Structures are given as structure tokens and as C-alpha cells.
Amino acid sequence: MAKEYRKRKYEEEYRTFKEDWELSFSSSPPGPCKKPLNFKLLCEEFDTHYGDLVLHTEIRWLSKGRMLAHFMDLLEPLKSFIVGQGETSRFSFLDDKEWVLSVAFLCDITQHLNKLNIKMQGRNKTVYELYTAVRVFSDKLDVLEQSVRGSDYRFFPTVQKVMAMHADALLPCQSQFCDVLTELKQNYTSRFHDFKDHSNIFLLVKNPFLIEVNEMKQISDQLGLVQLQMEFVELKSSDELQRQFRITDVVDFWKLVGHLPNISRLARRIISMFPSTYRCEAAFSALSKIKCRNRNRLSLQHTTEALRIAVSSAEPDFKSLVRQKECQKSH
């Protein structure tokens, strides 16, 4: 009964949402709405890259940056469609030049943020790699702010496209854009200031041969490990370890430094840190596919085993598994 109730409730909510969306474009309800279909035909006439205005509630994987880019690409067909339906007073903000420029700027900024987000995703990402990506993005914000103050929008393609039509509206928005970039830079600086205090430790793990002896003394005093500096001198003066570092991965390299217990323990702790929630989110995503409506009677043991297989990077040896089984020959 509870399952049927939830199903009916979901269908009612979805039906209500579709009716509200259709009625928002329809001037003579009730009856089937043909206006969204007309908008698709209008997009075909404009030869736009997208064929319809995608709703975020229906396409959950579509990021906000891509949604804004989608909207800006369909802005002119959307304005023509609204004029044809006699709804210009309801959507008068679409003709506001400063509003359109602000949305274009927001679209470009979210695109830059999406690129940073993609760099921070992945199974084998380490904390020093993610810190490097954040530090580089913070430096890019300085470049973006300087370019905006100099009225150079080469890094903002959507703004450049809108400027071609509304160049007179740029001056009132320029100071606002600079304030947004300054606030974003301050936000990143305050959010990740703890990582900056440990930047030398991250560099030590990433490439110990770039650290100087006096910098290693500061790290040793910061961590309270007296023998760390002496072990570092031994590591840096070893030609064999330098050769191994050039030909092996960072994780594999620190496995070779077991005879230096303090510095190898420090490296293992940094490498084994979880820098983001990517693995946790990937596990929840896999669980949502496993425990779906058609497989809701899976036992806890079967669900656990299926989830372990889905998130594991181990490759099964199918040939060995087959050899352990006796083939059933046909008679």
C-alpha cells in the first residue's frame, strides 16, 4: 500500500509540474498545449545549437554553467517566441541590456568554475593535486580581474557576444563585474588558507628534490619531528633515489623510502588523505543504480556485494574463475 501511495503521489506531482509548465506558455487553458512545440520549431528556424530550453528538474546532470550557456544561446529565439505569444510585459527583463550582460558574465564565470570542478574529480586524485588546482584557479582570478578592469573580455566569450549588440550597457556593469571577481578571490583565499600553511609539506610529497634544506627545517619545526630534517638530507643526496623518482610514480616512489621512517610515514599520511567527497558521491551514484525500483527486493548482502564490485577498480580474472568451474556439457 505504501509503495502504491508513493507511486500515485509522484505521478500527481509530476502531472502538476507539467501542467504548470504548459499553462505558463498557454494563453487559453484548458486543453493540450502546443506552444512548447512551436518554440522547438522556432529554434529550428533560427538554426540554434540547442533545439529546446532544457529544464534543470528534468536533466539533473546538466550543470548550472551549461544551463546558462544553453539559455544564452536560445535568448533571441526565446524573445521572438515571447513576442509572438504577446507576453512581452511579463518578460520585460529580457530586453534589459544590463540584465543580459550580467547573465552573460555569470555564464562565463560558472564555465570557469566548472573547469575547476572537473579537474578536482577523479579516483586517484591526491590532496596536493587538488590544492595545486585551487591555487592555480586563484591566480587565474587575478588575471580575469585585471582583464575586466582593462575592458579586455577575451576570457569571457559570452560577454563578448552580447557586447556586439549592447556595447553601451557595459560601462555600468564593469565595476559590478570587478566586485564579483574580487569577492570570489577573497572567498577562495579564506576558504583554503589552511592549505596554504601546509604548501611546503605538499610540495615535499609531490617532489622532495625541489625543497631546500632550510625550508625542510621549517617543516620539521612545524611538525615537531626532529629527525625529519636529517632523513631529508639523506634522501636528497641519494643519486639512486633521484633516478627512481624520475622513472616511477610518486606513490610507488615513497614505497622505496621505507628505510627513512619519519619522512615516509609523513608522505603516506598525505597521500592517503581523502581530498574530496568524489568517492563517496560515486558510491551513492552507483547505489542509486543498483537499488532501483526494479531491484528493490535485493537483500543487504547482495546490495553490499554489488556495490563493492561497482566501486572497485580491481579487474576480475575471468579465465581463472572459469577454470575453477566444471563445464556442463550438452547431451
C-alpha positions, 0 to 999 in steps of 0.5 A: 500500500505504501509503495502504491501511495508513493507511486500515485503521489509522484505521478500527481506531482509530476502531472502538476509540474507539467501542467504548470509548465504548459499553462505558463506558455498557454494563453487559453487553458484548458486543453493540450498545449502546443506552444512548447512545440512551436518554440522547438520549431522556432529554434529550428528556424533560427538554426540554434545549437540547442533545439529546446530550453532544457529544464534543470528538474528534468536533466539533473546532470546538466550543470548550472554553467551549461544551463546558462550557456544553453539559455544564452544561446536560445535568448533571441529565439526565446524573445521572438517566441515571447513576442509572438505569444504577446507576453512581452510585459511579463518578460520585460527583463529580457530586453534589459541590456544590463540584465543580459550582460550580467547573465552573460558574465555569470555564464562565463564565470560558472564555465570557469568554475566548472573547469575547476570542478572537473579537474578536482574529480577523479579516483586517484586524485591526491590532496596536493593535486587538488590544492595545486588546482585551487591555487592555480584557479586563484591566480587565474582570478587575478588575471580575469580581474585585471582583464575586466578592469582593462575592458579586455573580455577575451576570457569571457566569450559570452560577454563578448557576444552580447557586447556586439549588440549592447556595447553601451550597457557595459560601462555600468556593469564593469565595476559590478563585474570587478566586485564579483571577481574580487569577492570570489578571490577573497572567498577562495583565499579564506576558504583554503588558507589552511592549505596554504600553511601546509604548501611546503609539506605538499610540495615535499610529497609531490617532489622532495628534490625541489625543497631546500634544506632550510625550508625542510627545517621549517617543516620539521619545526612545524611538525615537531619531528626532529629527525625529519630534517636529517632523513631529508638530507639523506634522501636528497643526496641519494643519486639512486633515489633521484633516478627512481623518482624520475622513472616511477610514480610518486606513490610507488616512489615513497614505497622505496623510502621505507628505510627513512621512517619519519619522512615516509610515514609523513608522505603516506599520511598525505597521500592517503588523505581523502581530498574530496567527497568524489568517492563517496558521491560515486558510491551513492551514484552507483547505489542509486543504480543498483537499488532501483525500483526494479531491484528493490527486493535485493537483500543487504548482502547482495546490495553490499556485494554489488556495490563493492564490485561497482566501486572497485577498480580491481579487474576480475580474472575471468579465465581463472574463475572459469577454470575453477568451474566444471563445464556442463556439457550438452547431451 
